[in-house]
Amino acid sequence: MQSKDTDRIYEAILAHMDPVSGDYGPYNDAAVLLKDMMITSPQRGIRRAEDLRHRIEKAMAVQADMHHYEVAEELRRLLFTAYNLTAPYVFDDYCLALEFDRPKEKQFYLPRRKVLKRFVDQLQKLEDGELDELFLSCPPRIGKTTLLMFYMTWLMGKYPEKSNLYSSYSDIITNAFYQGVQEILTDSDTYKWALIFPGVRIAATNAAEETLRLNRKNMHYPTLTCRSLYGTLNGSCDCEGALVSDDLIGGIEEAMN
């Protein structure tokens, strides 16, 4: 289908959207059309999906105010679909989609989004090739390491056969990162990773070596290797994907040395 034809059909669908009527069919039709658009023209699809999310959120609020909770829930389901369409391309959308059904008081990203969004935008630029490297300096306990877990799982879903390395000064920190990444990939009750990347599966894990392979067990290098500065790095990873160095200094004494 030509882009002009797609745009014309999409505009016709928008014209049938009415937040008051309770008919969520046009919103679903728009999501179906956008799924194809994301394949042929991702940037156009991203812009359209953002607009669709705003329309769905407005209709959800109207239907909830009218006590039409079943319709509001259907619209909420379509809202996740709209986020899911762009999550592989837009890191901010991925962070929101990843915890979509998690209670807000337990979510990591959404309550911190106002603070973390500027870091998310820079990580997006890194992935888009606008930056060759990125240095993040944050106050303690702001959520930097967890955000890096989200970023790593995003990259792993997008490029499951590229090798990535996470390194820190301590085995305790690298193990915590490894366990956190594995939880995001496997805990489908909390995270939507498997729905965002339905064609990707865990092929092998090794807790002792802190490695994780996606899709193929016999990959030369694991999709993720977590290793401290004092661990064995030679030959363990070629970092075709991302190298994340986090908390490389063990304390004030080492920092002042």
N, C-alpha and C positions, 0 to 999 in steps of 0.2 A: 504494500500500500504506500502510495506517495505521501510525503510529509504534508502537502497541502490538503490532500484528502483526509488524512488523519486529523489535522487541525480543524477542518470543517466539521467532521463528525464529532470531535470533542466539544466544539462550541455548541453544537446542537444538543449534546447531552447536558451541558451546563445550563442551557435554557430551560430544561425540564426539572432542574433542581429547585425544590421548594422546602425550606426548613420547617415549615408549619404543617405541610400535608401529611407527613409521616411515611411518605413513599421513599424508601432508601434505594430503590432500584437504579435511578440515575447515578447515584454515588458509586454503586457497585459496577455499573457499566463503565464509568470513567476509570475506575481502578483496573478493570480488565484491559481497556484500551491502553492505559499507561504502561502496563506490563510489556506490551509489544513495543511501545515507544522507547522504553528503557534499553531495549536491545538495539534498535536502529538509530536512535538519537538520544543518548543518555542525558546530555545537558538540557535539551528541551524537556525531556521527561522529568528531570529533577525540578525544573521551574514549575511545570504543571502539577507535579505531586505536592509541592509546597502549597500551591493555591488550593488543591483539593483538600488538603488537611485542614486548612482554615475553614473551608466550607463545611466539612464534616463536623468540626468542633462547634461551629455556630449551630448547625442542625441538632447536634447532641444536646446542647444547652437548652434550645427551644423545646425539644421533646421531653427533656427531664423536667423543665418548668411546667409542662402540661401533664406531668405524671405518666407519660407514655414510656415507661422504663424498658419495656421489651424492644421498642424501636430504638431507644437510646443505646441499648446494649448492642444491637446490630450495627448501629453507626460506629460504636466504639470498636467493634471487630474490624470494620472497614478502615478505621483510623490506623489500626496496627498494620493492615495490609498496605496502606499508603506509605507508612514509615518503612515497612519491609522492602518496598520497591526500591527505595533510595539508599537503604542502609549499607549495601556493599560499596556505594560510591561516596557517600558523605559521612564522615566520621561522627559528626554531631548527631545525625539521624540514627546512626548505628548505636550510639550510647543510649539514646532514648528508646529505641526499639528493643535493645537487649534486655532491659528491665521492665518492659511494658506492663506486664501483669503483676509485678511485684508491688506490695503495699507501699505507698509513697513514703511512709515513715521508715521503711527499711531500704529504700533505694539509695544507691551511692550517688549517681550522677545528677538526677533532676534537682535535689535540694541544694547541690553545690554548683549547678550549672552557671549561675551568674558569675561566680568566681573562676570556674574552670574553663569557661567558653573561650577565653583568649588563648589558653594553652591548646585547646582542641583545634582552634583555627590554625595555629602554627603547625600542629601535627598534620593537619590536612594539607598544608602547603608543602610539608616534607614529603608526603605521599604523592602529591601532584607534581613533584619535581621542581617546585619553585625554590626549594631550599636543598642544599647538599647535606647539611648537618644542622642539628638544633640542640641548643643548650637550654635547659629549663632550671631556673633557680627559684625555689618556693620556700615559704616558711614551713617549719615542721608541722606534720599532721594535717596538711591541707588536702591530701589525697593523691599526691603525685604518683606514687607507686601503683595504686589501684588504677589510676587513669592509664598508666603504661600497660597494665594488664589488659585493659579494654582495648588499647591500641594494638597490642601484640595479637590478641585473639581476632581482631579485625583483619590484620594483615595475613594471619594464618588461614582465615577463611577465604580470603581473596586469592592467595597464592599458596596453596597447601603443599606444593612441592619445592618451594624455596626454603632455604635454611636460614634460621634466625638465631641470634645469640643474646642472652641476657646475662650480664655480669655485674657482680657487686663484690665488696671486700669480704663478705661473710657468707659461709655456707648456709647459715641459718636464713639469711635474707634470700638467697637464690632458691632455697627449698620452699620458702613461703611463696615466692613468685610462681614457681613451678606448680605448687598445689593450687594456687589461686587460678592460674590459667586452666588447669585441668578441671577445676570445679565449674568454671564458666562454660567449658565445652561439654560437660557431662550432666550438669544439674538442670534438666529441662523444666523442673518445677519453678526454678528461680530465674533462669536466663533463657532467652529465645535464640541462642546461637544456632542451634540445629535447624530452626525454621528460617533463619536469615541465610544460612548456607546449607541448603538441603542436600546438595550433591557432595558434601565433604563429610568424611567419617574418620574416627580415630582408628589407626591401623595398629599402633603399638605404643606402649609407654614403658619407661624404665625409671622407677623412682630412685634407685641407687645412683644412676648416672644422671638423673634429672633431664631426661630426653623424652620427646614426644614426636611421633611420626603420624602424619595424616595421609590417608588414601593408600599408601604403599608401605609395606613392612621393609622391603629391600632397598629403600632409598639409600644412596651413598651417605648422605648427611641427614640427620633428623630435621623435622620442620622447626622444632624448638630445642635448643640446648641451653640449660641454665648452669653456670659455672662461676665459682668465685675466682678472685685474682690468684688465689693460692692453689687452685685446682689445675687439672691438665687441660690446657686449651689447644696445644699444638695438634692439628689434624682432626680435631673434634667437630669443627664447623667451618664452612667457607664463607659464611655471612653473605650469601647471595641476596638475602632479604634485608633484614634490619639488625643493626647492632645497638643494643640498649645498655648503657653503662649507668648504674644507679648506686648512689652512696658508695663511692670508691674509697672514701677516706673513713678510717675506722674511728677516729676520735680527735680531740683537740691537740693531743700530743703529736699525732702523725701529721695533722694539718699544719702545725707550726714547725715541723722538722724541715 
